Amino acid sequence: MAEKTLKVTLVKSLIGRKQDHRATVRGLGLRRLHHTVVLEDTPAVRGMVTKVSYLLKVEA
């Protein structure tokens, strides 16, 4: 059985964003604009994605 994953891309700049939102984006492993990472679909990751969803593009 394959693990569930999320493909997350940073599509908006972090300039002028709250410090905890910047930290959340870094915690997801995103480093720069249009950088994409594939993450395991866990409740913790879902919570982080929800917190900064206005900065991200998420694909299942």
Secondary structure, 3 states (H helix, E strand, C coil): CCCCEEEEEECCCCCCCCHHHHHHHHHCCCCCCCCEEEEECCHHHHHHHHHCHHHEEEEC
